[in-house]
């Protein structure tokens, strides 16, 4: 599944450009996400989970479920 930067930004209300860029840079450096840039006007950047990133989904799902079941925190 491919997702574009603007789509990701809309999914995370309140996140700053700087923080989102830093987080994605970190994910790319750790090979959890791949980044493809296209030399177009306007520029197009697409992100996708790598095979290693896909392996993290069950763990993330379990952590999210644990949080919902055990912690009364607002996101």
Gaussian input, Z-matrix of N, CA and C with variables (Angstrom, degrees):
# hf/3-21g

backbone

0 1
 N
 C     1     B1
 C     2     B2     1     A1
 N     3     B3     2     A2     1     D1
 C     4     B4     3     A3     2     D2
 C     5     B5     4     A4     3     D3
 N     6     B6     5     A5     4     D4
 C     7     B7     6     A6     5     D5
 C     8     B8     7     A7     6     D6
 N     9     B9     8     A8     7     D7
 C    10    B10     9     A9     8     D8
 C    11    B11    10    A10     9     D9
 N    12    B12    11    A11    10    D10
 C    13    B13    12    A12    11    D11
 C    14    B14    13    A13    12    D12
 N    15    B15    14    A14    13    D13
 C    16    B16    15    A15    14    D14
 C    17    B17    16    A16    15    D15
 N    18    B18    17    A17    16    D16
 C    19    B19    18    A18    17    D17
 C    20    B20    19    A19    18    D18
 N    21    B21    20    A20    19    D19
 C    22    B22    21    A21    20    D20
 C    23    B23    22    A22    21    D21
 N    24    B24    23    A23    22    D22
 C    25    B25    24    A24    23    D23
 C    26    B26    25    A25    24    D24
 N    27    B27    26    A26    25    D25
 C    28    B28    27    A27    26    D26
 C    29    B29    28    A28    27    D27
 N    30    B30    29    A29    28    D28
 C    31    B31    30    A30    29    D29
 C    32    B32    31    A31    30    D30
 N    33    B33    32    A32    31    D31
 C    34    B34    33    A33    32    D32
 C    35    B35    34    A34    33    D33
 N    36    B36    35    A35    34    D34
 C    37    B37    36    A36    35    D35
 C    38    B38    37    A37    36    D36
 N    39    B39    38    A38    37    D37
 C    40    B40    39    A39    38    D38
 C    41    B41    40    A40    39    D39
 N    42    B42    41    A41    40    D40
 C    43    B43    42    A42    41    D41
 C    44    B44    43    A43    42    D42
 N    45    B45    44    A44    43    D43
 C    46    B46    45    A45    44    D44
 C    47    B47    46    A46    45    D45
 N    48    B48    47    A47    46    D46
 C    49    B49    48    A48    47    D47
 C    50    B50    49    A49    48    D48
 N    51    B51    50    A50    49    D49
 C    52    B52    51    A51    50    D50
 C    53    B53    52    A52    51    D51
 N    54    B54    53    A53    52    D52
 C    55    B55    54    A54    53    D53
 C    56    B56    55    A55    54    D54
 N    57    B57    56    A56    55    D55
 C    58    B58    57    A57    56    D56
 C    59    B59    58    A58    57    D57
 N    60    B60    59    A59    58    D58
 C    61    B61    60    A60    59    D59
 C    62    B62    61    A61    60    D60
 N    63    B63    62    A62    61    D61
 C    64    B64    63    A63    62    D62
 C    65    B65    64    A64    63    D63
 N    66    B66    65    A65    64    D64
 C    67    B67    66    A66    65    D65
 C    68    B68    67    A67    66    D66
 N    69    B69    68    A68    67    D67
 C    70    B70    69    A69    68    D68
 C    71    B71    70    A70    69    D69
 N    72    B72    71    A71    70    D70
 C    73    B73    72    A72    71    D71
 C    74    B74    73    A73    72    D72
 N    75    B75    74    A74    73    D73
 C    76    B76    75    A75    74    D74
 C    77    B77    76    A76    75    D75
 N    78    B78    77    A77    76    D76
 C    79    B79    78    A78    77    D77
 C    80    B80    79    A79    78    D78
 N    81    B81    80    A80    79    D79
 C    82    B82    81    A81    80    D80
 C    83    B83    82    A82    81    D81
 N    84    B84    83    A83    82    D82
 C    85    B85    84    A84    83    D83
 C    86    B86    85    A85    84    D84
 N    87    B87    86    A86    85    D85
 C    88    B88    87    A87    86    D86
 C    89    B89    88    A88    87    D87
 N    90    B90    89    A89    88    D88
 C    91    B91    90    A90    89    D89
 C    92    B92    91    A91    90    D90
 N    93    B93    92    A92    91    D91
 C    94    B94    93    A93    92    D92
 C    95    B95    94    A94    93    D93
 N    96    B96    95    A95    94    D94
 C    97    B97    96    A96    95    D95
 C    98    B98    97    A97    96    D96
 N    99    B99    98    A98    97    D97
 C   100   B100    99    A99    98    D98
 C   101   B101   100   A100    99    D99
 N   102   B102   101   A101   100   D100
 C   103   B103   102   A102   101   D101
 C   104   B104   103   A103   102   D102
 N   105   B105   104   A104   103   D103
 C   106   B106   105   A105   104   D104
 C   107   B107   106   A106   105   D105
 N   108   B108   107   A107   106   D106
 C   109   B109   108   A108   107   D107
 C   110   B110   109   A109   108   D108
 N   111   B111   110   A110   109   D109
 C   112   B112   111   A111   110   D110
 C   113   B113   112   A112   111   D111
 N   114   B114   113   A113   112   D112
 C   115   B115   114   A114   113   D113
 C   116   B116   115   A115   114   D114
 N   117   B117   116   A116   115   D115
 C   118   B118   117   A117   116   D116
 C   119   B119   118   A118   117   D117
 N   120   B120   119   A119   118   D118
 C   121   B121   120   A120   119   D119
 C   122   B122   121   A121   120   D120
 N   123   B123   122   A122   121   D121
 C   124   B124   123   A123   122   D122
 C   125   B125   124   A124   123   D123
 N   126   B126   125   A125   124   D124
 C   127   B127   126   A126   125   D125
 C   128   B128   127   A127   126   D126
 N   129   B129   128   A128   127   D127
 C   130   B130   129   A129   128   D128
 C   131   B131   130   A130   129   D129
 N   132   B132   131   A131   130   D130
 C   133   B133   132   A132   131   D131
 C   134   B134   133   A133   132   D132
 N   135   B135   134   A134   133   D133
 C   136   B136   135   A135   134   D134
 C   137   B137   136   A136   135   D135
 N   138   B138   137   A137   136   D136
 C   139   B139   138   A138   137   D137
 C   140   B140   139   A139   138   D138
 N   141   B141   140   A140   139   D139
 C   142   B142   141   A141   140   D140
 C   143   B143   142   A142   141   D141
 N   144   B144   143   A143   142   D142
 C   145   B145   144   A144   143   D143
 C   146   B146   145   A145   144   D144
 N   147   B147   146   A146   145   D145
 C   148   B148   147   A147   146   D146
 C   149   B149   148   A148   147   D147
 N   150   B150   149   A149   148   D148
 C   151   B151   150   A150   149   D149
 C   152   B152   151   A151   150   D150
 N   153   B153   152   A152   151   D151
 C   154   B154   153   A153   152   D152
 C   155   B155   154   A154   153   D153
 N   156   B156   155   A155   154   D154
 C   157   B157   156   A156   155   D155
 C   158   B158   157   A157   156   D156
 N   159   B159   158   A158   157   D157
 C   160   B160   159   A159   158   D158
 C   161   B161   160   A160   159   D159
 N   162   B162   161   A161   160   D160
 C   163   B163   162   A162   161   D161
 C   164   B164   163   A163   162   D162
 N   165   B165   164   A164   163   D163
 C   166   B166   165   A165   164   D164
 C   167   B167   166   A166   165   D165
 N   168   B168   167   A167   166   D166
 C   169   B169   168   A168   167   D167
 C   170   B170   169   A169   168   D168
 N   171   B171   170   A170   169   D169
 C   172   B172   171   A171   170   D170
 C   173   B173   172   A172   171   D171
 N   174   B174   173   A173   172   D172
 C   175   B175   174   A174   173   D173
 C   176   B176   175   A175   174   D174
 N   177   B177   176   A176   175   D175
 C   178   B178   177   A177   176   D176
 C   179   B179   178   A178   177   D177
 N   180   B180   179   A179   178   D178
 C   181   B181   180   A180   179   D179
 C   182   B182   181   A181   180   D180
 N   183   B183   182   A182   181   D181
 C   184   B184   183   A183   182   D182
 C   185   B185   184   A184   183   D183
 N   186   B186   185   A185   184   D184
 C   187   B187   186   A186   185   D185
 C   188   B188   187   A187   186   D186
 N   189   B189   188   A188   187   D187
 C   190   B190   189   A189   188   D188
 C   191   B191   190   A190   189   D189
 N   192   B192   191   A191   190   D190
 C   193   B193   192   A192   191   D191
 C   194   B194   193   A193   192   D192
 N   195   B195   194   A194   193   D193
 C   196   B196   195   A195   194   D194
 C   197   B197   196   A196   195   D195
 N   198   B198   197   A197   196   D196
 C   199   B199   198   A198   197   D197
 C   200   B200   199   A199   198   D198
 N   201   B201   200   A200   199   D199
 C   202   B202   201   A201   200   D200
 C   203   B203   202   A202   201   D201
 N   204   B204   203   A203   202   D202
 C   205   B205   204   A204   203   D203
 C   206   B206   205   A205   204   D204
 N   207   B207   206   A206   205   D205
 C   208   B208   207   A207   206   D206
 C   209   B209   208   A208   207   D207
 N   210   B210   209   A209   208   D208
 C   211   B211   210   A210   209   D209
 C   212   B212   211   A211   210   D210
 N   213   B213   212   A212   211   D211
 C   214   B214   213   A213   212   D212
 C   215   B215   214   A214   213   D213
 N   216   B216   215   A215   214   D214
 C   217   B217   216   A216   215   D215
 C   218   B218   217   A217   216   D216
 N   219   B219   218   A218   217   D217
 C   220   B220   219   A219   218   D218
 C   221   B221   220   A220   219   D219
 N   222   B222   221   A221   220   D220
 C   223   B223   222   A222   221   D221
 C   224   B224   223   A223   222   D222

   B1=1.4449
   B2=1.5264
   B3=1.2973
   B4=1.4646
   B5=1.5168
   B6=1.3191
   B7=1.4657
   B8=1.5254
   B9=1.3081
   B10=1.4601
   B11=1.5183
   B12=1.3268
   B13=1.4587
   B14=1.5256
   B15=1.3236
   B16=1.4698
   B17=1.5257
   B18=1.3350
   B19=1.4684
   B20=1.5259
   B21=1.3214
   B22=1.4620
   B23=1.5207
   B24=1.3200
   B25=1.4675
   B26=1.5255
   B27=1.3231
   B28=1.4660
   B29=1.5328
   B30=1.3230
   B31=1.4717
   B32=1.5279
   B33=1.3332
   B34=1.4719
   B35=1.5271
   B36=1.3352
   B37=1.4655
   B38=1.5248
   B39=1.3230
   B40=1.4543
   B41=1.5150
   B42=1.3288
   B43=1.4665
   B44=1.5254
   B45=1.3148
   B46=1.4660
   B47=1.5266
   B48=1.3315
   B49=1.4651
   B50=1.5325
   B51=1.3334
   B52=1.4579
   B53=1.5288
   B54=1.3196
   B55=1.4637
   B56=1.5260
   B57=1.3209
   B58=1.4586
   B59=1.5242
   B60=1.3091
   B61=1.4658
   B62=1.5243
   B63=1.3324
   B64=1.4698
   B65=1.5207
   B66=1.3315
   B67=1.4660
   B68=1.5284
   B69=1.3178
   B70=1.4657
   B71=1.5119
   B72=1.3159
   B73=1.4604
   B74=1.5290
   B75=1.3201
   B76=1.4591
   B77=1.5417
   B78=1.3317
   B79=1.4690
   B80=1.5285
   B81=1.3242
   B82=1.4673
   B83=1.5308
   B84=1.3322
   B85=1.4680
   B86=1.5203
   B87=1.3337
   B88=1.4594
   B89=1.5199
   B90=1.3218
   B91=1.4622
   B92=1.5248
   B93=1.3296
   B94=1.4602
   B95=1.5236
   B96=1.3313
   B97=1.4581
   B98=1.5242
   B99=1.3358
   B100=1.4639
   B101=1.5213
   B102=1.3198
   B103=1.4658
   B104=1.5215
   B105=1.3250
   B106=1.4583
   B107=1.5180
   B108=1.3398
   B109=1.4666
   B110=1.5185
   B111=1.3246
   B112=1.4618
   B113=1.5205
   B114=1.3303
   B115=1.4755
   B116=1.5263
   B117=1.3126
   B118=1.4525
   B119=1.5188
   B120=1.3145
   B121=1.4608
   B122=1.5167
   B123=1.3412
   B124=1.4631
   B125=1.5255
   B126=1.3384
   B127=1.4628
   B128=1.5288
   B129=1.3147
   B130=1.4672
   B131=1.5186
   B132=1.3157
   B133=1.4652
   B134=1.5151
   B135=1.3200
   B136=1.4556
   B137=1.5205
   B138=1.3182
   B139=1.4562
   B140=1.5245
   B141=1.3304
   B142=1.4569
   B143=1.5283
   B144=1.3240
   B145=1.4618
   B146=1.5195
   B147=1.3079
   B148=1.4665
   B149=1.5280
   B150=1.3278
   B151=1.4663
   B152=1.5365
   B153=1.3221
   B154=1.4707
   B155=1.5289
   B156=1.3197
   B157=1.4611
   B158=1.5220
   B159=1.3243
   B160=1.4667
   B161=1.5269
   B162=1.3348
   B163=1.4701
   B164=1.5279
   B165=1.3308
   B166=1.4647
   B167=1.5283
   B168=1.3287
   B169=1.4660
   B170=1.5308
   B171=1.3403
   B172=1.4762
   B173=1.5287
   B174=1.3165
   B175=1.4663
   B176=1.5296
   B177=1.3221
   B178=1.4644
   B179=1.5242
   B180=1.3199
   B181=1.4648
   B182=1.5292
   B183=1.3290
   B184=1.4641
   B185=1.5297
   B186=1.3293
   B187=1.4606
   B188=1.5270
   B189=1.3249
   B190=1.4623
   B191=1.5285
   B192=1.3167
   B193=1.4613
   B194=1.5302
   B195=1.3293
   B196=1.4591
   B197=1.5246
   B198=1.3314
   B199=1.4601
   B200=1.5240
   B201=1.3105
   B202=1.4628
   B203=1.5353
   B204=1.3175
   B205=1.4625
   B206=1.5249
   B207=1.3253
   B208=1.4693
   B209=1.5228
   B210=1.2936
   B211=1.4552
   B212=1.5166
   B213=1.2906
   B214=1.4561
   B215=1.5278
   B216=1.3411
   B217=1.4536
   B218=1.5149
   B219=1.3125
   B220=1.4432
   B221=1.5224
   B222=1.3129
   B223=1.4616
   B224=1.5095
   A1=109.20
   A2=115.45
   A3=122.13
   A4=108.34
   A5=115.42
   A6=120.27
   A7=107.66
   A8=114.93
   A9=120.50
   A10=110.31
   A11=115.20
   A12=122.20
   A13=111.94
   A14=117.63
   A15=120.98
   A16=111.11
   A17=117.11
   A18=120.65
   A19=110.42
   A20=115.99
   A21=120.73
   A22=110.93
   A23=116.07
   A24=120.08
   A25=110.73
   A26=117.62
   A27=120.82
   A28=111.51
   A29=117.41
   A30=121.33
   A31=112.87
   A32=116.98
   A33=120.91
   A34=108.28
   A35=117.42
   A36=119.39
   A37=111.88
   A38=115.29
   A39=120.42
   A40=114.92
   A41=119.12
   A42=119.81
   A43=108.86
   A44=115.68
   A45=119.42
   A46=109.43
   A47=115.59
   A48=121.31
   A49=109.87
   A50=115.57
   A51=120.97
   A52=111.07
   A53=116.78
   A54=120.65
   A55=110.58
   A56=117.35
   A57=120.19
   A58=110.69
   A59=117.41
   A60=120.85
   A61=110.68
   A62=117.42
   A63=121.05
   A64=111.33
   A65=116.31
   A66=120.27
   A67=110.85
   A68=116.71
   A69=118.76
   A70=111.88
   A71=117.30
   A72=120.22
   A73=109.72
   A74=116.59
   A75=121.86
   A76=110.92
   A77=116.71
   A78=120.73
   A79=111.41
   A80=116.54
   A81=120.55
   A82=109.98
   A83=117.18
   A84=120.79
   A85=111.95
   A86=116.79
   A87=121.20
   A88=112.87
   A89=115.61
   A90=123.37
   A91=114.62
   A92=116.55
   A93=120.89
   A94=110.75
   A95=115.44
   A96=122.42
   A97=107.85
   A98=115.92
   A99=119.58
   A100=108.32
   A101=114.73
   A102=121.31
   A103=107.98
   A104=115.16
   A105=120.85
   A106=108.19
   A107=115.63
   A108=121.44
   A109=108.60
   A110=115.50
   A111=121.60
   A112=108.82
   A113=116.71
   A114=120.24
   A115=111.03
   A116=115.70
   A117=122.27
   A118=109.08
   A119=115.42
   A120=120.81
   A121=106.98
   A122=118.91
   A123=126.96
   A124=110.94
   A125=116.68
   A126=120.25
   A127=110.97
   A128=115.28
   A129=120.60
   A130=107.84
   A131=116.25
   A132=122.52
   A133=107.63
   A134=115.49
   A135=120.85
   A136=109.88
   A137=114.99
   A138=121.68
   A139=108.56
   A140=114.84
   A141=118.88
   A142=107.97
   A143=115.23
   A144=119.20
   A145=109.31
   A146=115.35
   A147=121.03
   A148=108.11
   A149=118.09
   A150=119.05
   A151=112.46
   A152=117.04
   A153=119.84
   A154=109.86
   A155=117.28
   A156=121.25
   A157=111.75
   A158=116.51
   A159=120.38
   A160=111.54
   A161=116.16
   A162=119.76
   A163=112.37
   A164=117.54
   A165=120.27
   A166=112.36
   A167=118.10
   A168=120.54
   A169=114.00
   A170=119.93
   A171=118.02
   A172=112.85
   A173=116.96
   A174=121.04
   A175=109.78
   A176=116.25
   A177=120.53
   A178=110.25
   A179=116.29
   A180=120.28
   A181=110.83
   A182=116.70
   A183=120.41
   A184=111.61
   A185=117.48
   A186=120.68
   A187=111.20
   A188=116.89
   A189=120.29
   A190=110.30
   A191=116.71
   A192=121.01
   A193=110.99
   A194=117.00
   A195=121.47
   A196=110.42
   A197=115.50
   A198=119.97
   A199=111.46
   A200=116.33
   A201=120.00
   A202=112.29
   A203=115.94
   A204=120.17
   A205=113.51
   A206=117.86
   A207=119.72
   A208=116.31
   A209=117.18
   A210=119.74
   A211=109.64
   A212=116.00
   A213=120.90
   A214=108.48
   A215=115.27
   A216=120.53
   A217=109.78
   A218=116.04
   A219=120.23
   A220=108.73
   A221=115.48
   A222=119.59
   A223=108.42
   D1=130.86
   D2=179.40
   D3=-104.77
   D4=138.17
   D5=175.76
   D6=-134.74
   D7=141.41
   D8=-178.40
   D9=-93.84
   D10=157.91
   D11=-175.05
   D12=-54.23
   D13=-48.15
   D14=-177.11
   D15=-61.89
   D16=-36.50
   D17=177.51
   D18=-63.77
   D19=-43.18
   D20=179.25
   D21=-62.77
   D22=-43.74
   D23=-179.04
   D24=-61.15
   D25=-39.88
   D26=179.17
   D27=-66.82
   D28=-27.87
   D29=-178.71
   D30=-77.26
   D31=-13.61
   D32=-176.51
   D33=-123.53
   D34=80.60
   D35=-177.20
   D36=-60.62
   D37=139.53
   D38=175.09
   D39=87.14
   D40=-6.80
   D41=-179.73
   D42=-79.75
   D43=140.63
   D44=179.47
   D45=-83.85
   D46=158.10
   D47=176.86
   D48=-56.56
   D49=-45.50
   D50=-176.47
   D51=-59.35
   D52=-47.97
   D53=-177.85
   D54=-66.03
   D55=-43.90
   D56=-179.58
   D57=-62.32
   D58=-43.42
   D59=178.31
   D60=-62.71
   D61=-43.01
   D62=178.81
   D63=-61.74
   D64=-44.03
   D65=-178.09
   D66=-65.22
   D67=-42.27
   D68=179.23
   D69=-68.91
   D70=-36.00
   D71=176.04
   D72=-60.44
   D73=-42.68
   D74=178.81
   D75=-63.27
   D76=-44.14
   D77=179.44
   D78=-64.08
   D79=-38.95
   D80=178.28
   D81=-67.70
   D82=-45.00
   D83=179.48
   D84=-59.97
   D85=-33.29
   D86=-179.62
   D87=-92.07
   D88=9.99
   D89=174.15
   D90=61.26
   D91=27.67
   D92=174.72
   D93=-89.15
   D94=-25.99
   D95=-178.67
   D96=-133.91
   D97=141.84
   D98=172.44
   D99=-105.14
   D100=150.44
   D101=-177.23
   D102=-125.12
   D103=130.31
   D104=177.00
   D105=-123.64
   D106=122.04
   D107=179.06
   D108=-107.43
   D109=138.51
   D110=-179.95
   D111=-116.13
   D112=131.27
   D113=-178.87
   D114=-79.01
   D115=74.39
   D116=-178.97
   D117=-122.89
   D118=168.93
   D119=173.03
   D120=-120.49
   D121=116.93
   D122=-5.54
   D123=-70.88
   D124=159.39
   D125=-178.66
   D126=-59.39
   D127=145.32
   D128=178.24
   D129=-122.34
   D130=129.65
   D131=176.93
   D132=-128.06
   D133=130.91
   D134=178.77
   D135=-121.44
   D136=142.04
   D137=178.22
   D138=-119.28
   D139=147.99
   D140=174.47
   D141=-149.83
   D142=150.11
   D143=176.40
   D144=-69.79
   D145=138.34
   D146=173.85
   D147=-81.06
   D148=172.30
   D149=175.26
   D150=-55.23
   D151=-38.28
   D152=177.74
   D153=-67.30
   D154=-41.84
   D155=177.69
   D156=-60.81
   D157=-39.71
   D158=178.07
   D159=-62.44
   D160=-33.77
   D161=179.37
   D162=-67.21
   D163=-20.23
   D164=-179.63
   D165=-80.66
   D166=-17.14
   D167=-174.93
   D168=-57.18
   D169=-44.92
   D170=178.26
   D171=-61.43
   D172=-36.56
   D173=179.45
   D174=-66.91
   D175=-45.11
   D176=179.12
   D177=-62.83
   D178=-41.64
   D179=178.48
   D180=-60.76
   D181=-44.89
   D182=179.27
   D183=-63.27
   D184=-40.94
   D185=178.28
   D186=-64.70
   D187=-41.41
   D188=178.75
   D189=-64.45
   D190=-41.92
   D191=178.81
   D192=-64.29
   D193=-42.78
   D194=177.07
   D195=-58.24
   D196=-45.47
   D197=179.74
   D198=-60.54
   D199=-45.19
   D200=-179.59
   D201=-64.26
   D202=-36.73
   D203=-176.90
   D204=-82.67
   D205=-25.37
   D206=-170.08
   D207=-121.80
   D208=-19.40
   D209=-175.93
   D210=-121.59
   D211=132.19
   D212=-179.36
   D213=-99.20
   D214=70.86
   D215=-178.63
   D216=-117.78
   D217=142.80
   D218=174.40
   D219=-87.89
   D220=142.34
   D221=177.58
   D222=-90.50

